[in-house]
């Protein structure tokens, strides 16, 4: 499996967007994790371990939904769930649907 967290690190300073409302935010990615900052100044830090866990689930299952991420990765923290899903949307090879259930799909390259 490719290191998609390393690919996210290349996108530091770029904009990510929430899935349903398409609200923009800036993501700053480093070895410790991802800080998502909205135009209002609100910041949410996502530890690298949390982001890597979500990426691992995405790679192994092919898709994840917001309920799974909310229950099993962010442990019921709605603010972190929304930001983590916005970050996952920026992972190379991901497509998403805001409805139903805000599902993300990881597209693997076939050789």
Biopython code that builds the backbone (N, CA, C, O; Angstrom):
import numpy as np
from Bio.PDB.StructureBuilder import StructureBuilder

atoms = [
    (1, "UNK", "N", (0.836, -1.185, 0.000)),
    (1, "UNK", "CA", (0.000, 0.000, 0.000)),
    (1, "UNK", "C", (0.880, 1.248, 0.000)),
    (1, "UNK", "O", (1.909, 1.314, 0.674)),
    (2, "UNK", "N", (0.445, 2.220, -0.769)),
    (2, "UNK", "CA", (1.219, 3.458, -0.839)),
    (2, "UNK", "C", (0.995, 4.284, 0.426)),
    (2, "UNK", "O", (-0.012, 4.128, 1.116)),
    (3, "UNK", "N", (1.947, 5.159, 0.712)),
    (3, "UNK", "CA", (1.850, 6.009, 1.892)),
    (3, "UNK", "C", (1.074, 7.268, 1.527)),
    (3, "UNK", "O", (1.652, 8.272, 1.113)),
    (4, "UNK", "N", (-0.234, 7.197, 1.687)),
    (4, "UNK", "CA", (-1.081, 8.318, 1.311)),
    (4, "UNK", "C", (-0.943, 9.492, 2.275)),
    (4, "UNK", "O", (-1.254, 10.625, 1.908)),
    (5, "UNK", "N", (-0.482, 9.242, 3.501)),
    (5, "UNK", "CA", (-0.234, 10.351, 4.420)),
    (5, "UNK", "C", (0.908, 11.211, 3.866)),
    (5, "UNK", "O", (0.858, 12.439, 3.941)),
    (6, "UNK", "N", (1.933, 10.561, 3.312)),
    (6, "UNK", "CA", (3.033, 11.303, 2.693)),
    (6, "UNK", "C", (2.520, 12.135, 1.516)),
    (6, "UNK", "O", (2.992, 13.247, 1.280)),
    (7, "UNK", "N", (1.562, 11.592, 0.789)),
    (7, "UNK", "CA", (0.966, 12.345, -0.319)),
    (7, "UNK", "C", (0.187, 13.552, 0.209)),
    (7, "UNK", "O", (0.199, 14.617, -0.408)),
    (8, "UNK", "N", (-0.486, 13.388, 1.345)),
    (8, "UNK", "CA", (-1.187, 14.519, 1.959)),
    (8, "UNK", "C", (-0.211, 15.613, 2.379)),
    (8, "UNK", "O", (-0.515, 16.802, 2.279)),
    (9, "UNK", "N", (0.966, 15.198, 2.853)),
    (9, "UNK", "CA", (1.963, 16.184, 3.292)),
    (9, "UNK", "C", (2.351, 17.126, 2.150)),
    (9, "UNK", "O", (2.702, 18.281, 2.390)),
    (10, "UNK", "N", (2.289, 16.643, 0.929)),
    (10, "UNK", "CA", (2.602, 17.474, -0.235)),
    (10, "UNK", "C", (1.533, 18.545, -0.463)),
    (10, "UNK", "O", (1.756, 19.509, -1.196)),
    (11, "UNK", "N", (0.375, 18.368, 0.168)),
    (11, "UNK", "CA", (-0.734, 19.295, -0.031)),
    (11, "UNK", "C", (-0.856, 20.318, 1.093)),
    (11, "UNK", "O", (-1.859, 21.026, 1.183)),
    (12, "UNK", "N", (0.162, 20.397, 1.950)),
    (12, "UNK", "CA", (0.103, 21.368, 3.040)),
    (12, "UNK", "C", (-0.077, 22.775, 2.478)),
    (12, "UNK", "O", (0.549, 23.147, 1.485)),
    (13, "UNK", "N", (-0.931, 23.540, 3.123)),
    (13, "UNK", "CA", (-1.228, 24.892, 2.670)),
    (13, "UNK", "C", (-2.349, 24.963, 1.655)),
    (13, "UNK", "O", (-2.808, 26.053, 1.315)),
    (14, "UNK", "N", (-2.799, 23.814, 1.166)),
    (14, "UNK", "CA", (-3.876, 23.804, 0.188)),
    (14, "UNK", "C", (-5.235, 23.806, 0.883)),
    (14, "UNK", "O", (-5.328, 23.634, 2.098)),
    (15, "UNK", "N", (-6.259, 23.999, 0.107)),
    (15, "UNK", "CA", (-7.622, 24.051, 0.617)),
    (15, "UNK", "C", (-8.255, 22.672, 0.576)),
    (15, "UNK", "O", (-8.099, 21.925, -0.390)),
    (16, "UNK", "N", (-8.980, 22.346, 1.654)),
    (16, "UNK", "CA", (-9.827, 21.161, 1.669)),
    (16, "UNK", "C", (-11.260, 21.657, 1.863)),
    (16, "UNK", "O", (-11.477, 22.807, 2.243)),
    (17, "UNK", "N", (-12.234, 20.785, 1.602)),
    (17, "UNK", "CA", (-13.640, 21.183, 1.652)),
    (17, "UNK", "C", (-14.456, 20.127, 2.387)),
    (17, "UNK", "O", (-14.224, 18.927, 2.237)),
    (18, "UNK", "N", (-15.427, 20.598, 3.194)),
    (18, "UNK", "CA", (-16.322, 19.657, 3.850)),
    (18, "UNK", "C", (-17.153, 18.954, 2.786)),
    (18, "UNK", "O", (-17.346, 19.478, 1.689)),
    (19, "UNK", "N", (-17.644, 17.758, 3.120)),
    (19, "UNK", "CA", (-18.325, 16.949, 2.118)),
    (19, "UNK", "C", (-19.693, 17.475, 1.718)),
    (19, "UNK", "O", (-19.977, 17.592, 0.526)),
    (20, "UNK", "N", (-20.534, 17.790, 2.669)),
    (20, "UNK", "CA", (-21.903, 18.152, 2.358)),
    (20, "UNK", "C", (-22.048, 19.630, 2.030)),
    (20, "UNK", "O", (-22.668, 19.982, 1.027)),
    (21, "UNK", "N", (-21.481, 20.498, 2.863)),
    (21, "UNK", "CA", (-21.663, 21.934, 2.658)),
    (21, "UNK", "C", (-20.564, 22.557, 1.807)),
    (21, "UNK", "O", (-20.655, 23.729, 1.444)),
    (22, "UNK", "N", (-19.535, 21.792, 1.487)),
    (22, "UNK", "CA", (-18.449, 22.256, 0.619)),
    (22, "UNK", "C", (-17.770, 23.522, 1.158)),
    (22, "UNK", "O", (-17.364, 24.391, 0.387)),
    (23, "UNK", "N", (-17.650, 23.619, 2.492)),
    (23, "UNK", "CA", (-17.009, 24.776, 3.111)),
    (23, "UNK", "C", (-15.494, 24.634, 3.017)),
    (23, "UNK", "O", (-14.953, 23.571, 3.321)),
    (24, "UNK", "N", (-14.801, 25.701, 2.597)),
    (24, "UNK", "CA", (-13.347, 25.621, 2.449)),
    (24, "UNK", "C", (-12.611, 25.795, 3.771)),
    (24, "UNK", "O", (-13.089, 26.464, 4.688)),
    (25, "UNK", "N", (-11.448, 25.183, 3.844)),
    (25, "UNK", "CA", (-10.544, 25.343, 4.982)),
    (25, "UNK", "C", (-9.134, 25.073, 4.477)),
    (25, "UNK", "O", (-8.945, 24.418, 3.452)),
    (26, "UNK", "N", (-8.161, 25.578, 5.194)),
    (26, "UNK", "CA", (-6.765, 25.321, 4.839)),
    (26, "UNK", "C", (-6.266, 24.155, 5.672)),
    (26, "UNK", "O", (-6.567, 24.061, 6.862)),
    (27, "UNK", "N", (-5.504, 23.270, 5.051)),
    (27, "UNK", "CA", (-4.927, 22.170, 5.813)),
    (27, "UNK", "C", (-3.409, 22.295, 5.801)),
    (27, "UNK", "O", (-2.782, 22.483, 4.759)),
    (28, "UNK", "N", (-2.848, 22.183, 6.991)),
    (28, "UNK", "CA", (-1.405, 22.188, 7.164)),
    (28, "UNK", "C", (-1.024, 20.817, 7.706)),
    (28, "UNK", "O", (-1.471, 20.405, 8.777)),
    (29, "UNK", "N", (-0.191, 20.121, 6.942)),
    (29, "UNK", "CA", (0.135, 18.726, 7.252)),
    (29, "UNK", "C", (1.615, 18.614, 7.583)),
    (29, "UNK", "O", (2.470, 19.122, 6.857)),
    (30, "UNK", "N", (1.906, 17.933, 8.700)),
    (30, "UNK", "CA", (3.294, 17.615, 9.043)),
    (30, "UNK", "C", (3.316, 16.237, 9.708)),
    (30, "UNK", "O", (2.284, 15.572, 9.790)),
    (31, "UNK", "N", (4.474, 15.811, 10.175)),
    (31, "UNK", "CA", (4.605, 14.474, 10.760)),
    (31, "UNK", "C", (3.695, 14.255, 11.968)),
    (31, "UNK", "O", (3.324, 13.117, 12.255)),
    (32, "UNK", "N", (3.331, 15.315, 12.675)),
    (32, "UNK", "CA", (2.499, 15.185, 13.866)),
    (32, "UNK", "C", (1.015, 15.046, 13.533)),
    (32, "UNK", "O", (0.256, 14.466, 14.311)),
    (33, "UNK", "N", (0.599, 15.574, 12.384)),
    (33, "UNK", "CA", (-0.802, 15.479, 12.005)),
    (33, "UNK", "C", (-1.222, 16.578, 11.057)),
    (33, "UNK", "O", (-0.400, 17.171, 10.358)),
    (34, "UNK", "N", (-2.521, 16.840, 11.048)),
    (34, "UNK", "CA", (-3.106, 17.831, 10.142)),
    (34, "UNK", "C", (-3.859, 18.869, 10.981)),
    (34, "UNK", "O", (-4.684, 18.525, 11.828)),
    (35, "UNK", "N", (-3.561, 20.124, 10.731)),
    (35, "UNK", "CA", (-4.326, 21.207, 11.334)),
    (35, "UNK", "C", (-5.213, 21.781, 10.246)),
    (35, "UNK", "O", (-4.733, 22.204, 9.194)),
    (36, "UNK", "N", (-6.508, 21.791, 10.509)),
    (36, "UNK", "CA", (-7.489, 22.332, 9.572)),
    (36, "UNK", "C", (-7.931, 23.681, 10.128)),
    (36, "UNK", "O", (-8.398, 23.773, 11.263)),
    (37, "UNK", "N", (-7.779, 24.731, 9.311)),
    (37, "UNK", "CA", (-8.103, 26.090, 9.750)),
    (37, "UNK", "C", (-9.144, 26.691, 8.807)),
    (37, "UNK", "O", (-8.950, 26.751, 7.593)),
    (38, "UNK", "N", (-10.247, 27.130, 9.397)),
    (38, "UNK", "CA", (-11.316, 27.750, 8.623)),
    (38, "UNK", "C", (-11.113, 29.260, 8.556)),
    (38, "UNK", "O", (-10.395, 29.821, 9.383)),
    (39, "UNK", "N", (-11.738, 29.929, 7.577)),
    (39, "UNK", "CA", (-11.594, 31.381, 7.448)),
    (39, "UNK", "C", (-11.947, 32.131, 8.734)),
    (39, "UNK", "O", (-11.434, 33.225, 8.967)),
    (40, "UNK", "N", (-12.806, 31.562, 9.561)),
    (40, "UNK", "CA", (-13.190, 32.195, 10.827)),
    (40, "UNK", "C", (-12.051, 32.181, 11.845)),
    (40, "UNK", "O", (-12.110, 32.869, 12.864)),
    (41, "UNK", "N", (-11.016, 31.391, 11.560)),
    (41, "UNK", "CA", (-9.902, 31.250, 12.489)),
    (41, "UNK", "C", (-9.985, 29.993, 13.333)),
    (41, "UNK", "O", (-9.025, 29.651, 14.023)),
    (42, "UNK", "N", (-11.127, 29.290, 13.293)),
    (42, "UNK", "CA", (-11.267, 28.052, 14.047)),
    (42, "UNK", "C", (-10.285, 27.009, 13.518)),
    (42, "UNK", "O", (-10.200, 26.775, 12.312)),
    (43, "UNK", "N", (-9.543, 26.386, 14.439)),
    (43, "UNK", "CA", (-8.576, 25.358, 14.078)),
    (43, "UNK", "C", (-8.927, 24.052, 14.767)),
    (43, "UNK", "O", (-9.377, 24.037, 15.913)),
    (44, "UNK", "N", (-8.718, 22.963, 14.055)),
    (44, "UNK", "CA", (-8.878, 21.630, 14.630)),
    (44, "UNK", "C", (-7.639, 20.828, 14.241)),
    (44, "UNK", "O", (-7.274, 20.751, 13.068)),
    (45, "UNK", "N", (-7.001, 20.233, 15.248)),
    (45, "UNK", "CA", (-5.822, 19.402, 15.004)),
    (45, "UNK", "C", (-6.240, 17.934, 14.979)),
    (45, "UNK", "O", (-6.942, 17.460, 15.872)),
    (46, "UNK", "N", (-5.803, 17.231, 13.952)),
    (46, "UNK", "CA", (-6.047, 15.796, 13.801)),
    (46, "UNK", "C", (-4.700, 15.085, 13.908)),
    (46, "UNK", "O", (-3.853, 15.257, 13.031)),
    (47, "UNK", "N", (-4.481, 14.299, 14.947)),
    (47, "UNK", "CA", (-3.200, 13.610, 15.100)),
    (47, "UNK", "C", (-2.915, 12.696, 13.901)),
    (47, "UNK", "O", (-3.835, 12.135, 13.304)),
    (48, "UNK", "N", (-1.652, 12.559, 13.564)),
    (48, "UNK", "CA", (-1.254, 11.707, 12.441)),
    (48, "UNK", "C", (-1.796, 10.293, 12.598)),
    (48, "UNK", "O", (-2.199, 9.675, 11.612)),
    (49, "UNK", "N", (-1.811, 9.771, 13.821)),
    (49, "UNK", "CA", (-2.310, 8.413, 14.043)),
    (49, "UNK", "C", (-3.775, 8.290, 13.634)),
    (49, "UNK", "O", (-4.176, 7.263, 13.085)),
    (50, "UNK", "N", (-4.568, 9.307, 13.888)),
    (50, "UNK", "CA", (-5.980, 9.298, 13.526)),
    (50, "UNK", "C", (-6.154, 9.343, 12.007)),
    (50, "UNK", "O", (-6.966, 8.608, 11.445)),
    (51, "UNK", "N", (-5.392, 10.206, 11.358)),
    (51, "UNK", "CA", (-5.484, 10.341, 9.906)),
    (51, "UNK", "C", (-4.999, 9.054, 9.241)),
    (51, "UNK", "O", (-5.614, 8.575, 8.289)),
    (52, "UNK", "N", (-3.902, 8.499, 9.740)),
    (52, "UNK", "CA", (-3.381, 7.242, 9.180)),
    (52, "UNK", "C", (-4.376, 6.093, 9.361)),
    (52, "UNK", "O", (-4.522, 5.262, 8.465)),
    (53, "UNK", "N", (-5.058, 6.034, 10.499)),
    (53, "UNK", "CA", (-6.060, 4.995, 10.734)),
    (53, "UNK", "C", (-7.199, 5.102, 9.725)),
    (53, "UNK", "O", (-7.638, 4.090, 9.178)),
    (54, "UNK", "N", (-7.674, 6.305, 9.478)),
    (54, "UNK", "CA", (-8.749, 6.508, 8.504)),
    (54, "UNK", "C", (-8.286, 6.137, 7.093)),
    (54, "UNK", "O", (-9.028, 5.514, 6.334)),
    (55, "UNK", "N", (-7.063, 6.521, 6.750)),
    (55, "UNK", "CA", (-6.517, 6.180, 5.429)),
    (55, "UNK", "C", (-6.364, 4.664, 5.305)),
    (55, "UNK", "O", (-6.672, 4.101, 4.254)),
    (56, "UNK", "N", (-5.898, 4.003, 6.351)),
    (56, "UNK", "CA", (-5.746, 2.546, 6.333)),
    (56, "UNK", "C", (-7.100, 1.870, 6.077)),
    (56, "UNK", "O", (-7.198, 0.955, 5.259)),
    (57, "UNK", "N", (-8.128, 2.323, 6.774)),
    (57, "UNK", "CA", (-9.465, 1.753, 6.569)),
    (57, "UNK", "C", (-9.928, 1.981, 5.132)),
    (57, "UNK", "O", (-10.517, 1.097, 4.511)),
    (58, "UNK", "N", (-9.658, 3.156, 4.622)),
    (58, "UNK", "CA", (-10.041, 3.486, 3.253)),
    (58, "UNK", "C", (-9.325, 2.589, 2.250)),
    (58, "UNK", "O", (-9.939, 2.089, 1.307)),
    (59, "UNK", "N", (-8.041, 2.390, 2.452)),
    (59, "UNK", "CA", (-7.273, 1.553, 1.537)),
    (59, "UNK", "C", (-7.674, 0.085, 1.626)),
    (59, "UNK", "O", (-7.769, -0.583, 0.596)),
    (60, "UNK", "N", (-7.908, -0.427, 2.810)),
    (60, "UNK", "CA", (-8.196, -1.854, 2.954)),
    (60, "UNK", "C", (-9.632, -2.200, 2.586)),
    (60, "UNK", "O", (-9.893, -3.278, 2.050)),
    (61, "UNK", "N", (-10.566, -1.296, 2.870)),
    (61, "UNK", "CA", (-11.975, -1.573, 2.587)),
    (61, "UNK", "C", (-12.429, -1.048, 1.232)),
    (61, "UNK", "O", (-13.388, -1.556, 0.652)),
    (62, "UNK", "N", (-11.743, -0.036, 0.734)),
    (62, "UNK", "CA", (-12.151, 0.584, -0.516)),
    (62, "UNK", "C", (-13.103, 1.748, -0.322)),
    (62, "UNK", "O", (-13.194, 2.621, -1.185)),
    (63, "UNK", "N", (-13.818, 1.775, 0.805)),
    (63, "UNK", "CA", (-14.699, 2.895, 1.102)),
    (63, "UNK", "C", (-14.938, 2.955, 2.605)),
    (63, "UNK", "O", (-14.848, 1.944, 3.302)),
    (64, "UNK", "N", (-15.235, 4.123, 3.080)),
    (64, "UNK", "CA", (-15.618, 4.339, 4.478)),
    (64, "UNK", "C", (-16.778, 5.318, 4.489)),
    (64, "UNK", "O", (-16.912, 6.148, 3.590)),
    (65, "UNK", "N", (-17.610, 5.216, 5.505)),
    (65, "UNK", "CA", (-18.672, 6.208, 5.617)),
    (65, "UNK", "C", (-18.485, 7.017, 6.893)),
    (65, "UNK", "O", (-17.717, 6.646, 7.781)),
    (66, "UNK", "N", (-19.187, 8.103, 6.960)),
    (66, "UNK", "CA", (-19.021, 9.027, 8.070)),
    (66, "UNK", "C", (-19.357, 8.359, 9.404)),
    (66, "UNK", "O", (-18.735, 8.674, 10.419)),
    (67, "UNK", "N", (-20.326, 7.447, 9.420)),
    (67, "UNK", "CA", (-20.687, 6.771, 10.669)),
    (67, "UNK", "C", (-19.544, 5.918, 11.204)),
    (67, "UNK", "O", (-19.290, 5.895, 12.408)),
    (68, "UNK", "N", (-18.851, 5.212, 10.300)),
    (68, "UNK", "CA", (-17.707, 4.395, 10.712)),
    (68, "UNK", "C", (-16.585, 5.273, 11.256)),
    (68, "UNK", "O", (-16.027, 4.984, 12.314)),
    (69, "UNK", "N", (-16.257, 6.330, 10.547)),
    (69, "UNK", "CA", (-15.192, 7.229, 10.992)),
    (69, "UNK", "C", (-15.571, 7.853, 12.337)),
    (69, "UNK", "O", (-14.736, 7.955, 13.236)),
    (70, "UNK", "N", (-16.819, 8.265, 12.468)),
    (70, "UNK", "CA", (-17.281, 8.909, 13.696)),
    (70, "UNK", "C", (-17.213, 7.958, 14.893)),
    (70, "UNK", "O", (-16.782, 8.354, 15.976)),
    (71, "UNK", "N", (-17.632, 6.717, 14.704)),
    (71, "UNK", "CA", (-17.674, 5.760, 15.812)),
    (71, "UNK", "C", (-16.324, 5.147, 16.126)),
    (71, "UNK", "O", (-15.988, 4.954, 17.295)),
    (72, "UNK", "N", (-15.539, 4.836, 15.092)),
    (72, "UNK", "CA", (-14.348, 4.018, 15.311)),
    (72, "UNK", "C", (-13.014, 4.746, 15.206)),
    (72, "UNK", "O", (-11.996, 4.232, 15.670)),
    (73, "UNK", "N", (-13.001, 5.917, 14.613)),
    (73, "UNK", "CA", (-11.726, 6.623, 14.437)),
    (73, "UNK", "C", (-11.675, 7.892, 15.288)),
    (73, "UNK", "O", (-10.717, 8.096, 16.035)),
    (74, "UNK", "N", (-12.692, 8.743, 15.183)),
    (74, "UNK", "CA", (-12.678, 9.991, 15.950)),
    (74, "UNK", "C", (-13.382, 9.845, 17.297)),
    (74, "UNK", "O", (-13.417, 10.789, 18.087)),
    (75, "UNK", "N", (-13.935, 8.679, 17.555)),
    (75, "UNK", "CA", (-14.559, 8.354, 18.844)),
    (75, "UNK", "C", (-15.621, 9.365, 19.263)),
    (75, "UNK", "O", (-15.573, 9.940, 20.350)),
    (76, "UNK", "N", (-16.588, 9.562, 18.355)),
    (76, "UNK", "CA", (-17.783, 10.376, 18.597)),
    (76, "UNK", "C", (-17.509, 11.878, 18.665)),
    (76, "UNK", "O", (-18.364, 12.624, 19.141)),
    (77, "UNK", "N", (-16.359, 12.341, 18.212)),
    (77, "UNK", "CA", (-16.051, 13.769, 18.221)),
    (77, "UNK", "C", (-16.482, 14.365, 16.880)),
    (77, "UNK", "O", (-15.749, 14.281, 15.894)),
    (78, "UNK", "N", (-17.669, 14.965, 16.847)),
    (78, "UNK", "CA", (-18.249, 15.458, 15.593)),
    (78, "UNK", "C", (-17.342, 16.457, 14.884)),
    (78, "UNK", "O", (-17.195, 16.396, 13.663)),
    (79, "UNK", "N", (-16.740, 17.365, 15.624)),
    (79, "UNK", "CA", (-15.865, 18.362, 15.006)),
    (79, "UNK", "C", (-14.707, 17.688, 14.293)),
    (79, "UNK", "O", (-14.388, 18.036, 13.156)),
    (80, "UNK", "N", (-14.078, 16.730, 14.949)),
    (80, "UNK", "CA", (-12.965, 16.028, 14.310)),
    (80, "UNK", "C", (-13.436, 15.179, 13.137)),
    (80, "UNK", "O", (-12.735, 15.080, 12.130)),
    (81, "UNK", "N", (-14.603, 14.568, 13.246)),
    (81, "UNK", "CA", (-15.122, 13.740, 12.153)),
    (81, "UNK", "C", (-15.292, 14.575, 10.890)),
    (81, "UNK", "O", (-14.849, 14.169, 9.816)),
    (82, "UNK", "N", (-15.924, 15.728, 11.008)),
    (82, "UNK", "CA", (-16.141, 16.594, 9.842)),
    (82, "UNK", "C", (-14.812, 17.007, 9.203)),
    (82, "UNK", "O", (-14.672, 16.988, 7.980)),
    (83, "UNK", "N", (-13.844, 17.378, 10.036)),
    (83, "UNK", "CA", (-12.555, 17.821, 9.502)),
    (83, "UNK", "C", (-11.783, 16.653, 8.894)),
    (83, "UNK", "O", (-11.139, 16.807, 7.856)),
    (84, "UNK", "N", (-11.843, 15.488, 9.535)),
    (84, "UNK", "CA", (-11.147, 14.316, 9.007)),
    (84, "UNK", "C", (-11.728, 13.906, 7.659)),
    (84, "UNK", "O", (-10.982, 13.535, 6.753)),
    (85, "UNK", "N", (-13.034, 13.968, 7.516)),
    (85, "UNK", "CA", (-13.649, 13.633, 6.232)),
    (85, "UNK", "C", (-13.234, 14.644, 5.156)),
    (85, "UNK", "O", (-13.046, 14.266, 3.999)),
    (86, "UNK", "N", (-13.089, 15.922, 5.523)),
    (86, "UNK", "CA", (-12.626, 16.933, 4.568)),
    (86, "UNK", "C", (-11.199, 16.632, 4.127)),
    (86, "UNK", "O", (-10.864, 16.793, 2.953)),
    (87, "UNK", "N", (-10.359, 16.199, 5.057)),
    (87, "UNK", "CA", (-8.979, 15.841, 4.730)),
    (87, "UNK", "C", (-8.952, 14.593, 3.851)),
    (87, "UNK", "O", (-8.212, 14.545, 2.868)),
    (88, "UNK", "N", (-9.753, 13.582, 4.198)),
    (88, "UNK", "CA", (-9.791, 12.354, 3.391)),
    (88, "UNK", "C", (-10.225, 12.637, 1.958)),
    (88, "UNK", "O", (-9.799, 11.958, 1.023)),
    (89, "UNK", "N", (-11.057, 13.625, 1.799)),
    (89, "UNK", "CA", (-11.509, 14.017, 0.455)),
    (89, "UNK", "C", (-10.334, 14.438, -0.425)),
    (89, "UNK", "O", (-10.418, 14.356, -1.650)),
    (90, "UNK", "N", (-9.244, 14.887, 0.189)),
    (90, "UNK", "CA", (-8.076, 15.359, -0.557)),
    (90, "UNK", "C", (-7.032, 14.269, -0.821)),
    (90, "UNK", "O", (-6.028, 14.523, -1.486)),
    (91, "UNK", "N", (-7.262, 13.069, -0.311)),
    (91, "UNK", "CA", (-6.327, 11.963, -0.542)),
    (91, "UNK", "C", (-6.347, 11.611, -2.029)),
    (91, "UNK", "O", (-7.422, 11.471, -2.612)),
    (92, "UNK", "N", (-5.171, 11.465, -2.652)),
    (92, "UNK", "CA", (-5.139, 11.098, -4.069)),
    (92, "UNK", "C", (-5.884, 9.781, -4.306)),
    (92, "UNK", "O", (-5.716, 8.816, -3.560)),
    (93, "UNK", "N", (-6.712, 9.758, -5.360)),
    (93, "UNK", "CA", (-7.450, 8.548, -5.715)),
    (93, "UNK", "C", (-8.818, 8.443, -5.077)),
    (93, "UNK", "O", (-9.501, 7.434, -5.254)),
    (94, "UNK", "N", (-9.240, 9.466, -4.333)),
    (94, "UNK", "CA", (-10.524, 9.411, -3.641)),
    (94, "UNK", "C", (-11.592, 10.130, -4.454)),
    (94, "UNK", "O", (-11.361, 11.207, -5.003)),
    (95, "UNK", "N", (-12.761, 9.514, -4.517)),
    (95, "UNK", "CA", (-13.966, 10.182, -4.983)),
    (95, "UNK", "C", (-14.943, 10.111, -3.826)),
    (95, "UNK", "O", (-14.772, 9.295, -2.921)),
    (96, "UNK", "N", (-15.959, 10.949, -3.843)),
    (96, "UNK", "CA", (-16.862, 10.999, -2.697)),
    (96, "UNK", "C", (-18.266, 11.316, -3.156)),
    (96, "UNK", "O", (-18.485, 11.835, -4.250)),
    (97, "UNK", "N", (-19.209, 10.992, -2.299)),
    (97, "UNK", "CA", (-20.593, 11.392, -2.510)),
    (97, "UNK", "C", (-21.105, 11.998, -1.206)),
    (97, "UNK", "O", (-21.011, 11.359, -0.158)),
    (98, "UNK", "N", (-21.639, 13.200, -1.248)),
    (98, "UNK", "CA", (-22.157, 13.801, -0.024)),
    (98, "UNK", "C", (-23.415, 13.093, 0.477)),
    (98, "UNK", "O", (-23.695, 13.097, 1.676)),
    (99, "UNK", "N", (-24.159, 12.499, -0.419)),
    (99, "UNK", "CA", (-25.342, 11.716, -0.070)),
    (99, "UNK", "C", (-25.330, 10.481, -0.956)),
    (99, "UNK", "O", (-24.954, 10.614, -2.121)),
    (100, "UNK", "N", (-25.696, 9.336, -0.521)),
    (100, "UNK", "CA", (-26.138, 8.972, 0.822)),
    (100, "UNK", "C", (-24.951, 8.668, 1.726)),
    (100, "UNK", "O", (-23.899, 8.228, 1.262)),
    (101, "UNK", "N", (-25.122, 8.893, 2.942)),
    (101, "UNK", "CA", (-24.184, 8.535, 4.011)),
    (101, "UNK", "C", (-22.770, 9.060, 3.818)),
    (101, "UNK", "O", (-21.849, 8.578, 4.476)),
    (102, "UNK", "N", (-22.572, 10.021, 2.947)),
    (102, "UNK", "CA", (-21.256, 10.635, 2.753)),
    (102, "UNK", "C", (-20.147, 9.595, 2.626)),
    (102, "UNK", "O", (-19.245, 9.547, 3.461)),
    (103, "UNK", "N", (-20.206, 8.791, 1.624)),
    (103, "UNK", "CA", (-19.254, 7.700, 1.435)),
    (103, "UNK", "C", (-18.056, 8.169, 0.616)),
    (103, "UNK", "O", (-18.210, 8.909, -0.355)),
    (104, "UNK", "N", (-16.867, 7.735, 1.014)),
    (104, "UNK", "CA", (-15.654, 7.983, 0.236)),
    (104, "UNK", "C", (-15.227, 6.668, -0.409)),
    (104, "UNK", "O", (-15.323, 5.609, 0.212)),
    (105, "UNK", "N", (-14.767, 6.733, -1.629)),
    (105, "UNK", "CA", (-14.301, 5.551, -2.343)),
    (105, "UNK", "C", (-12.849, 5.749, -2.735)),
    (105, "UNK", "O", (-12.485, 6.786, -3.290)),
    (106, "UNK", "N", (-12.025, 4.761, -2.449)),
    (106, "UNK", "CA", (-10.627, 4.843, -2.837)),
    (106, "UNK", "C", (-10.444, 4.084, -4.127)),
    (106, "UNK", "O", (-10.759, 2.897, -4.209)),
    (107, "UNK", "N", (-9.937, 4.762, -5.134)),
    (107, "UNK", "CA", (-9.717, 4.153, -6.446)),
    (107, "UNK", "C", (-8.273, 3.713, -6.576)),
    (107, "UNK", "O", (-7.374, 4.554, -6.601)),
    (108, "UNK", "N", (-8.033, 2.423, -6.658)),
    (108, "UNK", "CA", (-6.672, 1.924, -6.833)),
    (108, "UNK", "C", (-6.355, 1.910, -8.321)),
    (108, "UNK", "O", (-7.227, 1.680, -9.159)),
    (109, "UNK", "N", (-5.100, 2.159, -8.624)),
    (109, "UNK", "CA", (-4.678, 2.118, -10.015)),
    (109, "UNK", "C", (-4.443, 0.670, -10.421)),
    (109, "UNK", "O", (-3.761, -0.079, -9.723)),
    (110, "UNK", "N", (-5.013, 0.288, -11.551)),
    (110, "UNK", "CA", (-4.824, -1.065, -12.061)),
    (110, "UNK", "C", (-3.671, -1.057, -13.042)),
    (110, "UNK", "O", (-3.569, -0.188, -13.908)),
    (111, "UNK", "N", (-2.821, -2.027, -12.889)),
    (111, "UNK", "CA", (-1.626, -2.107, -13.752)),
    (111, "UNK", "C", (-1.862, -3.123, -14.836)),
    (111, "UNK", "O", (-0.987, -3.349, -15.672)),
]
sb = StructureBuilder()
sb.init_structure("model")
sb.init_model(0)
sb.init_chain("A")
sb.init_seg("    ")
for serial, (resi, resn, name, xyz) in enumerate(atoms, 1):
    if name == "N":
        sb.init_residue(resn, " ", resi, " ")
    sb.init_atom(name, np.array(xyz, "f"), 0.0, 1.0, " ", f" {name:<3s}", serial, name[0])
structure = sb.get_structure()
